[in-house]
Amino acid sequence: MATNTKTPNSSATDGALLTDEQIMKMSEQDYMNPVQLAFFKSRLQQLEKDLLKNAGETTEHLRETVLVPDPADRATIEEEHALELRTRDRERKLLKKVQQSIQSIDSGDYGWCEETGEPIGIPRLLARPTATLSLEAQQRRELKQKLYGD
C-alpha cells in the first residue's frame, strides 16, 4: 500500500477524505478546519442516507405482512413489527439530529459545545457525530437529570 504524502489541504481540494486516524493526528490548531468539516459532513450524509434507506425497507416490510391463522404465529409477527417500529422511531430521532448536525456544519457551528462554546473534541465527534455538548457538559447535564429529573 502506498503512503499518502498529501497535506490535509491538498486532500480536501482533490476530493479525498481523510481516515479516522488521520483526523485524530491533526493538531489542535486544525480543529474544525475545512478538511475536518468535509470529513464529518460526509460521514453524517452517509448516516442520513442509511437511515432513510432503513425507513424505506421497514415500510416495504410492513406492507408485505401475510395473515397467518395460528394465533401464536400472529403474535410473534406483531411483536417483531412492534420491535421494528420502535427501532425506526429511534432512527427517526437520530435522523433529525443528523440533519441538524449537517445544518450546523453549513452554519459554521459544528464541533463547538452549545453550553460552553468550547471544542467538543475529535474523539467524541468520531464516536458520536451528532454530539452538541462537550463530554464535561454532557456529564453535568446527565448528573442534573439524575438528581432533579427532567
Secondary structure by P-SEA (a helix, b strand, c coil): cccccccaaaaaaacccccaaaaaaccccccccaaaaaaaaaaaaaaaaaaaaaaaaaaaaaaabbbbccaaaaaaaaaaaaaaaaaaaaaaaaaaaaaaaaaaaaaccccccccccccccaaaaaacccccccaaaaaaaaaaaaaccc
